[in-house]
Amino acid sequence: MEILPRLREMARMMHQDVPLFVSMAEESELIEYLVEGESAEDATATSDFIDSLLSSDLTDKDLADLWIKAGSDWFVSEPGIPRFLTLLRDRLRRS
């Protein structure tokens, strides 16, 4: 599956140094960090892509693997990846 370039950029933003500049006290802080500076056009395209992933027949394992394949250093658990992607999608829709 081809990963949308903007989602790949977000995944790559999830690297080992993130806690140095994002407190990580709340999930919303991480989500805000990932969407910072997002254009309305990119936000729509990325939220639509995430929505298509969530509504596809991909398993939670597939979604977690896709996140790592996109370039993230941070693993999101299989049970947690749908919630994480849903939070990201919903925040993008408010952009």
Secondary structure, DSSP 8 states (H G I E B T S, - for coil): ----HHHHHHHHH-STTGGGTS--SSHHHHHHHHHTT--HHHHHHHHHHHHHHHTSS--HHHHHHHHHHTT-SS---TTTHHHHHHHHHHHHHT-
